[in-house]
Amino acid sequence: MPHEEFSKNLGRHPKYSWTAGSPRFSAKGMPLGGTHKSSYWSTELTSETTLSDPIEVEQALNTEVAHFSQYAQFFSNVRAEGGKAEFFVGLFSDENIVVDFEPSLMGRLANADLGLCLDYFPWKREERSE
């Protein structure tokens, strides 16, 4: 699927995107050689890093799932063509993290044909000050 289809169907602009078969370039626009093996489209759901103090991951996901649920048929089409659609959540912490997803949220994700990927990045206090 051409990456432009995502912008057209979701009404958002990507941060990163490309279409299978297109030439590969670095983030700075330098040719990398070869072509992309698959299409890719991603956007940031928040304009800045979301801290757990003012808003919890669960609350942010509830808001975004409510918005993206209207595109369930599009996500189903992506999956039917062999692709995947998911929320990718990067978690950065130097302490224990607990993210508690209610069954209702998981059900809405499933109904929207959206996956959920949580990626934990350990971040030690002494490394932050450098």
A tleap script that builds the chain and sets N, CA, C and O, in Angstrom:
source leaprc.protein.ff14SB
mol = sequence {
  NMET PRO HIE GLU GLU PHE SER LYS ASN LEU
  GLY ARG HIE PRO LYS TYR SER TRP THR ALA
  GLY SER PRO ARG PHE SER ALA LYS GLY MET
  PRO LEU GLY GLY THR HIE LYS SER SER TYR
  TRP SER THR GLU LEU THR SER GLU THR THR
  LEU SER ASP PRO ILE GLU VAL GLU GLN ALA
  LEU ASN THR GLU VAL ALA HIE PHE SER GLN
  TYR ALA GLN PHE PHE SER ASN VAL ARG ALA
  GLU GLY GLY LYS ALA GLU PHE PHE VAL GLY
  LEU PHE SER ASP GLU ASN ILE VAL VAL ASP
  PHE GLU PRO SER LEU MET GLY ARG LEU ALA
  ASN ALA ASP LEU GLY LEU CYS LEU ASP TYR
  PHE PRO TRP LYS ARG GLU GLU ARG SER CGLU
}
set mol.1.N position { 0.850 -1.177 0.000 }
set mol.1.CA position { 0.000 0.000 0.000 }
set mol.1.C position { 0.899 1.244 0.000 }
set mol.1.O position { 1.820 1.325 0.813 }
set mol.2.N position { 0.660 2.190 -0.869 }
set mol.2.CA position { 1.439 3.435 -0.852 }
set mol.2.C position { 1.248 4.160 0.479 }
set mol.2.O position { 0.141 4.212 1.013 }
set mol.3.N position { 2.331 4.715 1.007 }
set mol.3.CA position { 2.247 5.359 2.317 }
set mol.3.C position { 1.292 6.548 2.325 }
set mol.3.O position { 0.765 6.903 3.379 }
set mol.4.N position { 1.064 7.161 1.186 }
set mol.4.CA position { 0.153 8.308 1.114 }
set mol.4.C position { -1.280 7.924 1.493 }
set mol.4.O position { -2.061 8.770 1.931 }
set mol.5.N position { -1.617 6.645 1.321 }
set mol.5.CA position { -2.964 6.181 1.679 }
set mol.5.C position { -3.250 6.361 3.166 }
set mol.5.O position { -4.391 6.617 3.552 }
set mol.6.N position { -2.234 6.232 3.992 }
set mol.6.CA position { -2.433 6.415 5.424 }
set mol.6.C position { -2.802 7.863 5.733 }
set mol.6.O position { -3.763 8.116 6.459 }
set mol.7.N position { -2.048 8.806 5.190 }
set mol.7.CA position { -2.358 10.217 5.424 }
set mol.7.C position { -3.748 10.551 4.918 }
set mol.7.O position { -4.509 11.252 5.585 }
set mol.8.N position { -4.078 10.049 3.741 }
set mol.8.CA position { -5.382 10.306 3.139 }
set mol.8.C position { -6.515 9.742 4.004 }
set mol.8.O position { -7.521 10.416 4.226 }
set mol.9.N position { -6.355 8.522 4.486 }
set mol.9.CA position { -7.409 7.868 5.255 }
set mol.9.C position { -7.474 8.320 6.708 }
set mol.9.O position { -8.557 8.345 7.294 }
set mol.10.N position { -6.343 8.676 7.298 }
set mol.10.CA position { -6.318 9.033 8.713 }
set mol.10.C position { -6.349 10.534 8.963 }
set mol.10.O position { -6.557 10.969 10.096 }
set mol.11.N position { -6.146 11.328 7.921 }
set mol.11.CA position { -6.192 12.777 8.080 }
set mol.11.C position { -5.074 13.339 8.936 }
set mol.11.O position { -5.238 14.377 9.577 }
set mol.12.N position { -3.946 12.664 8.951 }
set mol.12.CA position { -2.777 13.121 9.710 }
set mol.12.C position { -1.555 13.054 8.814 }
set mol.12.O position { -1.507 12.288 7.851 }
set mol.13.N position { -0.571 13.868 9.151 }
set mol.13.CA position { 0.690 13.851 8.421 }
set mol.13.C position { 1.681 12.952 9.152 }
set mol.13.O position { 1.716 12.939 10.382 }
set mol.14.N position { 2.484 12.204 8.406 }
set mol.14.CA position { 3.446 11.304 9.050 }
set mol.14.C position { 4.686 12.035 9.529 }
set mol.14.O position { 5.043 13.097 9.019 }
set mol.15.N position { 5.328 11.448 10.510 }
set mol.15.CA position { 6.661 11.895 10.891 }
set mol.15.C position { 7.670 11.178 10.004 }
set mol.15.O position { 8.643 11.773 9.540 }
set mol.16.N position { 7.419 9.881 9.773 }
set mol.16.CA position { 8.237 9.067 8.879 }
set mol.16.C position { 7.311 8.286 7.964 }
set mol.16.O position { 6.273 7.790 8.401 }
set mol.17.N position { 7.685 8.176 6.691 }
set mol.17.CA position { 6.883 7.360 5.778 }
set mol.17.C position { 7.671 7.051 4.517 }
set mol.17.O position { 8.537 7.815 4.091 }
set mol.18.N position { 7.340 5.897 3.931 }
set mol.18.CA position { 7.890 5.508 2.635 }
set mol.18.C position { 7.039 4.388 2.070 }
set mol.18.O position { 6.234 3.783 2.779 }
set mol.19.N position { 7.223 4.117 0.786 }
set mol.19.CA position { 6.465 3.083 0.096 }
set mol.19.C position { 7.413 1.982 -0.369 }
set mol.19.O position { 8.543 2.255 -0.775 }
set mol.20.N position { 6.950 0.752 -0.308 }
set mol.20.CA position { 7.748 -0.382 -0.769 }
set mol.20.C position { 8.239 -0.109 -2.190 }
set mol.20.O position { 7.480 0.336 -3.051 }
set mol.21.N position { 9.526 -0.385 -2.415 }
set mol.21.CA position { 10.115 -0.199 -3.737 }
set mol.21.C position { 10.743 1.166 -3.942 }
set mol.21.O position { 11.450 1.368 -4.928 }
set mol.22.N position { 10.505 2.114 -3.036 }
set mol.22.CA position { 11.088 3.451 -3.181 }
set mol.22.C position { 12.539 3.444 -2.689 }
set mol.22.O position { 12.895 2.637 -1.831 }
set mol.23.N position { 13.379 4.341 -3.228 }
set mol.23.CA position { 14.781 4.399 -2.807 }
set mol.23.C position { 14.902 4.739 -1.322 }
set mol.23.O position { 14.073 5.469 -0.781 }
set mol.24.N position { 15.934 4.210 -0.667 }
set mol.24.CA position { 16.177 4.463 0.746 }
set mol.24.C position { 17.046 5.704 0.921 }
set mol.24.O position { 18.012 5.904 0.183 }
set mol.25.N position { 16.695 6.542 1.909 }
set mol.25.CA position { 17.451 7.747 2.239 }
set mol.25.C position { 17.621 7.832 3.749 }
set mol.25.O position { 16.787 7.327 4.500 }
set mol.26.N position { 18.698 8.469 4.192 }
set mol.26.CA position { 18.906 8.696 5.624 }
set mol.26.C position { 17.955 9.797 6.082 }
set mol.26.O position { 17.305 10.443 5.260 }
set mol.27.N position { 17.875 10.011 7.397 }
set mol.27.CA position { 17.031 11.074 7.946 }
set mol.27.C position { 17.474 12.448 7.450 }
set mol.27.O position { 16.679 13.387 7.432 }
set mol.28.N position { 18.747 12.569 7.046 }
set mol.28.CA position { 19.275 13.839 6.532 }
set mol.28.C position { 19.189 13.927 5.012 }
set mol.28.O position { 19.688 14.885 4.421 }
set mol.29.N position { 18.559 12.932 4.368 }
set mol.29.CA position { 18.360 12.977 2.926 }
set mol.29.C position { 19.463 12.393 2.082 }
set mol.29.O position { 19.452 12.549 0.861 }
set mol.30.N position { 20.414 11.725 2.700 }
set mol.30.CA position { 21.509 11.122 1.942 }
set mol.30.C position { 21.080 9.746 1.430 }
set mol.30.O position { 20.496 8.969 2.186 }
set mol.31.N position { 21.357 9.427 0.162 }
set mol.31.CA position { 20.991 8.105 -0.369 }
set mol.31.C position { 21.691 6.989 0.393 }
set mol.31.O position { 22.878 7.090 0.701 }
set mol.32.N position { 20.959 5.931 0.694 }
set mol.32.CA position { 21.506 4.782 1.416 }
set mol.32.C position { 21.703 3.575 0.501 }
set mol.32.O position { 22.304 2.580 0.904 }
set mol.33.N position { 21.205 3.662 -0.707 }
set mol.33.CA position { 21.283 2.535 -1.615 }
set mol.33.C position { 20.150 1.562 -1.364 }
set mol.33.O position { 19.656 1.442 -0.243 }
set mol.34.N position { 19.750 0.880 -2.396 }
set mol.34.CA position { 18.677 -0.103 -2.275 }
set mol.34.C position { 17.307 0.542 -2.184 }
set mol.34.O position { 17.164 1.761 -2.271 }
set mol.35.N position { 16.321 -0.290 -2.011 }
set mol.35.CA position { 14.940 0.185 -1.915 }
set mol.35.C position { 14.281 -0.390 -0.658 }
set mol.35.O position { 14.746 -1.377 -0.088 }
set mol.36.N position { 13.203 0.246 -0.250 }
set mol.36.CA position { 12.449 -0.236 0.912 }
set mol.36.C position { 11.708 -1.515 0.556 }
set mol.36.O position { 11.102 -1.619 -0.510 }
set mol.37.N position { 11.763 -2.484 1.456 }
set mol.37.CA position { 11.097 -3.767 1.226 }
set mol.37.C position { 9.607 -3.699 1.543 }
set mol.37.O position { 8.827 -4.500 1.028 }
set mol.38.N position { 9.210 -2.757 2.380 }
set mol.38.CA position { 7.800 -2.624 2.746 }
set mol.38.C position { 7.458 -1.152 2.910 }
set mol.38.O position { 8.342 -0.304 3.035 }
set mol.39.N position { 6.186 -0.866 2.908 }
set mol.39.CA position { 5.721 0.501 3.152 }
set mol.39.C position { 5.681 0.747 4.650 }
set mol.39.O position { 5.549 -0.184 5.444 }
set mol.40.N position { 5.799 2.026 5.028 }
set mol.40.CA position { 5.833 2.390 6.442 }
set mol.40.C position { 5.239 3.773 6.592 }
set mol.40.O position { 5.450 4.652 5.757 }
set mol.41.N position { 4.491 3.954 7.670 }
set mol.41.CA position { 3.911 5.259 7.983 }
set mol.41.C position { 3.771 5.368 9.485 }
set mol.41.O position { 3.185 4.488 10.114 }
set mol.42.N position { 4.297 6.432 10.074 }
set mol.42.CA position { 4.129 6.636 11.515 }
set mol.42.C position { 3.959 8.116 11.806 }
set mol.42.O position { 4.471 8.978 11.091 }
set mol.43.N position { 3.233 8.381 12.865 }
set mol.43.CA position { 3.032 9.746 13.324 }
set mol.43.C position { 3.134 9.750 14.832 }
set mol.43.O position { 2.939 8.716 15.471 }
set mol.44.N position { 3.431 10.878 15.399 }
set mol.44.CA position { 3.450 10.991 16.850 }
set mol.44.C position { 2.046 11.335 17.317 }
set mol.44.O position { 1.382 12.198 16.742 }
set mol.45.N position { 1.607 10.664 18.345 }
set mol.45.CA position { 0.269 10.919 18.875 }
set mol.45.C position { 0.248 12.136 19.779 }
set mol.45.O position { -0.788 12.780 19.939 }
set mol.46.N position { 1.395 12.453 20.373 }
set mol.46.CA position { 1.507 13.645 21.198 }
set mol.46.C position { 2.629 14.507 20.633 }
set mol.46.O position { 3.582 13.990 20.050 }
set mol.47.N position { 2.518 15.798 20.803 }
set mol.47.CA position { 3.530 16.693 20.248 }
set mol.47.C position { 4.772 16.777 21.128 }
set mol.47.O position { 5.803 17.296 20.701 }
set mol.48.N position { 4.675 16.267 22.354 }
set mol.48.CA position { 5.825 16.286 23.245 }
set mol.48.C position { 5.808 15.038 24.122 }
set mol.48.O position { 4.823 14.301 24.156 }
set mol.49.N position { 6.888 14.818 24.815 }
set mol.49.CA position { 6.959 13.683 25.723 }
set mol.49.C position { 5.887 13.832 26.788 }
set mol.49.O position { 5.726 14.904 27.370 }
set mol.50.N position { 5.160 12.762 27.040 }
set mol.50.CA position { 4.111 12.774 28.044 }
set mol.50.C position { 4.652 12.150 29.322 }
set mol.50.O position { 5.079 10.995 29.327 }
set mol.51.N position { 4.633 12.906 30.384 }
set mol.51.CA position { 5.091 12.401 31.664 }
set mol.51.C position { 3.934 11.729 32.389 }
set mol.51.O position { 2.773 12.075 32.170 }
set mol.52.N position { 4.249 10.773 33.248 }
set mol.52.CA position { 3.190 10.053 33.939 }
set mol.52.C position { 2.545 10.886 35.036 }
set mol.52.O position { 1.476 10.523 35.525 }
set mol.53.N position { 3.170 12.000 35.439 }
set mol.53.CA position { 2.561 12.831 36.481 }
set mol.53.C position { 1.297 13.533 35.994 }
set mol.53.O position { 0.256 13.419 36.642 }
set mol.54.N position { 1.353 14.262 34.866 }
set mol.54.CA position { 0.124 14.947 34.444 }
set mol.54.C position { -0.873 14.029 33.740 }
set mol.54.O position { -2.076 14.292 33.764 }
set mol.55.N position { -0.396 12.972 33.122 }
set mol.55.CA position { -1.289 12.077 32.382 }
set mol.55.C position { -0.690 10.676 32.384 }
set mol.55.O position { 0.519 10.512 32.226 }
set mol.56.N position { -1.518 9.693 32.560 }
set mol.56.CA position { -1.029 8.322 32.569 }
set mol.56.C position { -1.087 7.733 31.170 }
set mol.56.O position { -1.875 8.170 30.332 }
set mol.57.N position { -0.248 6.744 30.930 }
set mol.57.CA position { -0.222 6.064 29.636 }
set mol.57.C position { -1.616 5.561 29.292 }
set mol.57.O position { -2.075 5.708 28.159 }
set mol.58.N position { -2.282 4.972 30.262 }
set mol.58.CA position { -3.618 4.422 30.026 }
set mol.58.C position { -4.593 5.502 29.572 }
set mol.58.O position { -5.390 5.286 28.659 }
set mol.59.N position { -4.523 6.666 30.215 }
set mol.59.CA position { -5.425 7.773 29.865 }
set mol.59.C position { -5.135 8.278 28.453 }
set mol.59.O position { -6.061 8.536 27.684 }
set mol.60.N position { -3.866 8.419 28.113 }
set mol.60.CA position { -3.485 8.868 26.778 }
set mol.60.C position { -3.954 7.871 25.724 }
set mol.60.O position { -4.465 8.269 24.677 }
set mol.61.N position { -3.782 6.577 25.995 }
set mol.61.CA position { -4.226 5.552 25.044 }
set mol.61.C position { -5.747 5.566 24.894 }
set mol.61.O position { -6.256 5.430 23.781 }
set mol.62.N position { -6.466 5.726 25.981 }
set mol.62.CA position { -7.929 5.806 25.900 }
set mol.62.C position { -8.361 6.918 24.957 }
set mol.62.O position { -9.262 6.734 24.139 }
set mol.63.N position { -7.718 8.066 25.075 }
set mol.63.CA position { -8.045 9.207 24.213 }
set mol.63.C position { -7.762 8.892 22.752 }
set mol.63.O position { -8.597 9.152 21.887 }
set mol.64.N position { -6.581 8.328 22.471 }
set mol.64.CA position { -6.207 8.053 21.086 }
set mol.64.C position { -7.021 6.909 20.482 }
set mol.64.O position { -7.376 6.963 19.304 }
set mol.65.N position { -7.320 5.883 21.263 }
set mol.65.CA position { -8.131 4.776 20.755 }
set mol.65.C position { -9.535 5.290 20.417 }
set mol.65.O position { -10.122 4.876 19.417 }
set mol.66.N position { -10.068 6.183 21.238 }
set mol.66.CA position { -11.382 6.758 20.948 }
set mol.66.C position { -11.356 7.472 19.593 }
set mol.66.O position { -12.307 7.376 18.817 }
set mol.67.N position { -10.268 8.183 19.318 }
set mol.67.CA position { -10.143 8.885 18.028 }
set mol.67.C position { -9.963 7.911 16.866 }
set mol.67.O position { -10.662 8.016 15.858 }
set mol.68.N position { -9.040 6.974 16.998 }
set mol.68.CA position { -8.692 6.096 15.879 }
set mol.68.C position { -9.680 4.963 15.643 }
set mol.68.O position { -9.602 4.293 14.613 }
set mol.69.N position { -10.594 4.734 16.555 }
set mol.69.CA position { -11.593 3.668 16.373 }
set mol.69.C position { -12.443 3.887 15.127 }
set mol.69.O position { -12.935 2.930 14.530 }
set mol.70.N position { -12.611 5.120 14.747 }
set mol.70.CA position { -13.411 5.414 13.551 }
set mol.70.C position { -12.756 4.906 12.263 }
set mol.70.O position { -13.402 4.866 11.216 }
set mol.71.N position { -11.490 4.523 12.332 }
set mol.71.CA position { -10.765 4.042 11.154 }
set mol.71.C position { -10.586 2.525 11.171 }
set mol.71.O position { -9.707 1.999 10.488 }
set mol.72.N position { -11.407 1.824 11.938 }
set mol.72.CA position { -11.277 0.369 12.091 }
set mol.72.C position { -11.284 -0.348 10.746 }
set mol.72.O position { -10.502 -1.279 10.551 }
set mol.73.N position { -12.139 0.054 9.819 }
set mol.73.CA position { -12.196 -0.619 8.517 }
set mol.73.C position { -10.893 -0.440 7.753 }
set mol.73.O position { -10.430 -1.369 7.092 }
set mol.74.N position { -10.306 0.729 7.833 }
set mol.74.CA position { -9.022 0.971 7.180 }
set mol.74.C position { -7.944 0.074 7.782 }
set mol.74.O position { -7.170 -0.537 7.045 }
set mol.75.N position { -7.884 -0.015 9.116 }
set mol.75.CA position { -6.893 -0.871 9.755 }
set mol.75.C position { -7.124 -2.338 9.407 }
set mol.75.O position { -6.166 -3.095 9.246 }
set mol.76.N position { -8.368 -2.737 9.291 }
set mol.76.CA position { -8.681 -4.112 8.875 }
set mol.76.C position { -8.167 -4.372 7.465 }
set mol.76.O position { -7.648 -5.451 7.180 }
set mol.77.N position { -8.308 -3.387 6.586 }
set mol.77.CA position { -7.804 -3.518 5.218 }
set mol.77.C position { -6.277 -3.642 5.206 }
set mol.77.O position { -5.718 -4.427 4.440 }
set mol.78.N position { -5.611 -2.864 6.057 }
set mol.78.CA position { -4.146 -2.942 6.152 }
set mol.78.C position { -3.741 -4.360 6.555 }
set mol.78.O position { -2.831 -4.941 5.963 }
set mol.79.N position { -4.412 -4.909 7.552 }
set mol.79.CA position { -4.097 -6.269 8.013 }
set mol.79.C position { -4.430 -7.309 6.946 }
set mol.79.O position { -3.700 -8.287 6.784 }
set mol.80.N position { -5.518 -7.107 6.224 }
set mol.80.CA position { -5.907 -8.059 5.173 }
set mol.80.C position { -4.865 -8.107 4.060 }
set mol.80.O position { -4.724 -9.127 3.385 }
set mol.81.N position { -4.130 -7.002 3.863 }
set mol.81.CA position { -3.082 -6.952 2.845 }
set mol.81.C position { -1.726 -7.397 3.396 }
set mol.81.O position { -0.707 -7.279 2.715 }
set mol.82.N position { -1.717 -7.913 4.638 }
set mol.82.CA position { -0.474 -8.416 5.215 }
set mol.82.C position { 0.278 -7.413 6.062 }
set mol.82.O position { 1.386 -7.697 6.519 }
set mol.83.N position { -0.303 -6.246 6.280 }
set mol.83.CA position { 0.369 -5.230 7.083 }
set mol.83.C position { -0.032 -5.302 8.534 }
set mol.83.O position { -0.735 -6.222 8.952 }
set mol.84.N position { 0.418 -4.328 9.303 }
set mol.84.CA position { 0.003 -4.251 10.690 }
set mol.84.C position { -0.225 -2.795 11.061 }
set mol.84.O position { 0.382 -1.887 10.493 }
set mol.85.N position { -1.101 -2.598 12.012 }
set mol.85.CA position { -1.400 -1.272 12.539 }
set mol.85.C position { -1.366 -1.392 14.050 }
set mol.85.O position { -2.018 -2.261 14.629 }
set mol.86.N position { -0.600 -0.512 14.687 }
set mol.86.CA position { -0.454 -0.619 16.127 }
set mol.86.C position { -0.121 0.728 16.736 }
set mol.86.O position { 0.351 1.643 16.061 }
set mol.87.N position { -0.381 0.826 18.033 }
set mol.87.CA position { 0.137 1.922 18.835 }
set mol.87.C position { 1.465 1.447 19.392 }
set mol.87.O position { 1.542 0.387 20.013 }
set mol.88.N position { 2.504 2.229 19.173 }
set mol.88.CA position { 3.823 1.944 19.731 }
set mol.88.C position { 4.030 2.929 20.876 }
set mol.88.O position { 3.977 4.141 20.671 }
set mol.89.N position { 4.263 2.419 22.065 }
set mol.89.CA position { 4.459 3.270 23.235 }
set mol.89.C position { 5.856 3.016 23.787 }
set mol.89.O position { 6.170 1.906 24.217 }
set mol.90.N position { 6.683 4.038 23.772 }
set mol.90.CA position { 8.013 3.955 24.361 }
set mol.90.C position { 7.936 4.414 25.807 }
set mol.90.O position { 7.457 5.512 26.094 }
set mol.91.N position { 8.410 3.572 26.715 }
set mol.91.CA position { 8.391 3.879 28.143 }
set mol.91.C position { 9.821 4.097 28.623 }
set mol.91.O position { 10.666 3.216 28.461 }
set mol.92.N position { 10.103 5.251 29.208 }
set mol.92.CA position { 11.432 5.587 29.697 }
set mol.92.C position { 11.349 5.773 31.204 }
set mol.92.O position { 10.570 6.591 31.694 }
set mol.93.N position { 12.154 5.012 31.936 }
set mol.93.CA position { 12.109 5.133 33.385 }
set mol.93.C position { 13.352 4.523 33.997 }
set mol.93.O position { 13.952 3.598 33.448 }
set mol.94.N position { 13.724 5.061 35.148 }
set mol.94.CA position { 14.805 4.457 35.905 }
set mol.94.C position { 14.247 3.730 37.123 }
set mol.94.O position { 14.995 3.303 38.003 }
set mol.95.N position { 12.931 3.596 37.163 }
set mol.95.CA position { 12.255 2.910 38.253 }
set mol.95.C position { 11.275 1.898 37.681 }
set mol.95.O position { 11.104 1.800 36.466 }
set mol.96.N position { 10.646 1.160 38.553 }
set mol.96.CA position { 9.632 0.193 38.154 }
set mol.96.C position { 8.492 0.889 37.408 }
set mol.96.O position { 8.088 1.993 37.773 }
set mol.97.N position { 7.980 0.242 36.369 }
set mol.97.CA position { 6.855 0.778 35.606 }
set mol.97.C position { 5.712 -0.221 35.671 }
set mol.97.O position { 5.899 -1.418 35.454 }
set mol.98.N position { 4.542 0.284 35.970 }
set mol.98.CA position { 3.338 -0.534 35.915 }
set mol.98.C position { 2.350 0.183 35.004 }
set mol.98.O position { 1.998 1.338 35.244 }
set mol.99.N position { 1.914 -0.497 33.975 }
set mol.99.CA position { 0.897 0.029 33.072 }
set mol.99.C position { -0.251 -0.964 33.124 }
set mol.99.O position { -0.086 -2.138 32.794 }
set mol.100.N position { -1.405 -0.488 33.537 }
set mol.100.CA position { -2.548 -1.362 33.771 }
set mol.100.C position { -3.637 -1.060 32.740 }
set mol.100.O position { -4.298 -0.024 32.807 }
set mol.101.N position { -3.813 -1.970 31.795 }
set mol.101.CA position { -4.820 -1.771 30.754 }
set mol.101.C position { -6.106 -2.483 31.142 }
set mol.101.O position { -6.116 -3.689 31.388 }
set mol.102.N position { -7.169 -1.734 31.193 }
set mol.102.CA position { -8.484 -2.285 31.503 }
set mol.102.C position { -8.982 -3.120 30.323 }
set mol.102.O position { -8.644 -2.829 29.176 }
set mol.103.N position { -9.780 -4.154 30.592 }
set mol.103.CA position { -10.345 -4.962 29.505 }
set mol.103.C position { -11.125 -4.129 28.481 }
set mol.103.O position { -11.142 -4.461 27.296 }
set mol.104.N position { -11.761 -3.062 28.930 }
set mol.104.CA position { -12.528 -2.230 27.990 }
set mol.104.C position { -11.609 -1.571 26.959 }
set mol.104.O position { -11.963 -1.473 25.784 }
set mol.105.N position { -10.433 -1.120 27.397 }
set mol.105.CA position { -9.468 -0.534 26.461 }
set mol.105.C position { -8.956 -1.594 25.494 }
set mol.105.O position { -8.872 -1.353 24.290 }
set mol.106.N position { -8.618 -2.755 26.016 }
set mol.106.CA position { -8.121 -3.824 25.155 }
set mol.106.C position { -9.189 -4.236 24.145 }
set mol.106.O position { -8.874 -4.536 22.994 }
set mol.107.N position { -10.452 -4.251 24.573 }
set mol.107.CA position { -11.551 -4.579 23.661 }
set mol.107.C position { -11.694 -3.547 22.559 }
set mol.107.O position { -11.929 -3.898 21.403 }
set mol.108.N position { -11.552 -2.260 22.914 }
set mol.108.CA position { -11.655 -1.209 21.892 }
set mol.108.C position { -10.482 -1.284 20.913 }
set mol.108.O position { -10.657 -1.033 19.721 }
set mol.109.N position { -9.301 -1.624 21.400 }
set mol.109.CA position { -8.158 -1.820 20.504 }
set mol.109.C position { -8.443 -2.953 19.526 }
set mol.109.O position { -8.211 -2.820 18.325 }
set mol.110.N position { -8.944 -4.062 20.045 }
set mol.110.CA position { -9.251 -5.216 19.197 }
set mol.110.C position { -10.338 -4.866 18.185 }
set mol.110.O position { -10.232 -5.234 17.015 }
set mol.111.N position { -11.377 -4.162 18.618 }
set mol.111.CA position { -12.457 -3.774 17.704 }
set mol.111.C position { -11.972 -2.836 16.608 }
set mol.111.O position { -12.517 -2.836 15.504 }
set mol.112.N position { -10.952 -2.040 16.905 }
set mol.112.CA position { -10.384 -1.129 15.904 }
set mol.112.C position { -9.321 -1.816 15.055 }
set mol.112.O position { -8.751 -1.202 14.153 }
set mol.113.N position { -9.053 -3.088 15.340 }
set mol.113.CA position { -8.026 -3.869 14.651 }
set mol.113.C position { -6.640 -3.242 14.819 }
set mol.113.O position { -5.834 -3.212 13.889 }
set mol.114.N position { -6.387 -2.746 16.025 }
set mol.114.CA position { -5.111 -2.127 16.362 }
set mol.114.C position { -4.357 -2.971 17.379 }
set mol.114.O position { -4.941 -3.472 18.340 }
set mol.115.N position { -3.058 -3.125 17.159 }
set mol.115.CA position { -2.202 -3.797 18.118 }
set mol.115.C position { -1.642 -2.785 19.099 }
set mol.115.O position { -1.861 -1.581 18.963 }
set mol.116.N position { -0.925 -3.280 20.076 }
set mol.116.CA position { -0.297 -2.429 21.077 }
set mol.116.C position { 1.109 -2.948 21.319 }
set mol.116.O position { 1.296 -4.118 21.653 }
set mol.117.N position { 2.093 -2.083 21.152 }
set mol.117.CA position { 3.488 -2.443 21.373 }
set mol.117.C position { 4.041 -1.534 22.464 }
set mol.117.O position { 4.063 -0.313 22.307 }
set mol.118.N position { 4.486 -2.125 23.562 }
set mol.118.CA position { 5.128 -1.379 24.638 }
set mol.118.C position { 6.616 -1.678 24.594 }
set mol.118.O position { 7.021 -2.840 24.627 }
set mol.119.N position { 7.429 -0.633 24.519 }
set mol.119.CA position { 8.874 -0.809 24.469 }
set mol.119.C position { 9.470 -0.048 25.654 }
set mol.119.O position { 9.358 1.175 25.735 }
set mol.120.N position { 10.091 -0.768 26.553 }
set mol.120.CA position { 10.672 -0.175 27.763 }
set mol.120.C position { 12.143 0.149 27.525 }
set mol.120.O position { 12.916 -0.704 27.091 }
set mol.121.N position { 12.519 1.392 27.816 }
set mol.121.CA position { 13.898 1.849 27.684 }
set mol.121.C position { 14.421 2.207 29.075 }
set mol.121.O position { 14.034 3.242 29.616 }
set mol.122.N position { 15.285 1.386 29.669 }
set mol.122.CA position { 15.841 1.737 30.979 }
set mol.122.C position { 16.645 3.032 30.866 }
set mol.122.O position { 17.426 3.217 29.932 }
set mol.123.N position { 16.442 3.903 31.815 }
set mol.123.CA position { 17.068 5.215 31.765 }
set mol.123.C position { 17.585 5.532 33.151 }
set mol.123.O position { 16.802 5.878 34.036 }
set mol.124.N position { 18.877 5.422 33.356 }
set mol.124.CA position { 19.465 5.584 34.681 }
set mol.124.C position { 19.690 7.057 35.000 }
set mol.124.O position { 20.094 7.846 34.146 }
set mol.125.N position { 19.420 7.395 36.233 }
set mol.125.CA position { 19.523 8.799 36.671 }
set mol.125.C position { 20.873 9.418 36.328 }
set mol.125.O position { 20.933 10.539 35.823 }
set mol.126.N position { 21.963 8.689 36.602 }
set mol.126.CA position { 23.292 9.272 36.375 }
set mol.126.C position { 23.531 9.572 34.886 }
set mol.126.O position { 24.333 10.449 34.568 }
set mol.127.N position { 22.861 8.871 33.974 }
set mol.127.CA position { 23.034 9.131 32.545 }
set mol.127.C position { 22.277 10.371 32.109 }
set mol.127.O position { 22.661 11.000 31.123 }
set mol.128.N position { 21.214 10.746 32.811 }
set mol.128.CA position { 20.413 11.914 32.436 }
set mol.128.C position { 21.166 13.212 32.622 }
set mol.128.O position { 20.940 14.151 31.859 }
set mol.129.N position { 22.037 13.310 33.584 }
set mol.129.CA position { 22.705 14.568 33.883 }
set mol.129.C position { 23.894 14.816 32.974 }
set mol.129.O position { 24.452 15.913 32.984 }
set mol.130.N position { 24.290 13.841 32.201 }
set mol.130.CA position { 25.460 14.013 31.311 }
set mol.130.C position { 25.108 14.753 30.069 }
set mol.130.O position { 25.970 14.981 29.220 }
savepdb mol mol.pdb
quit
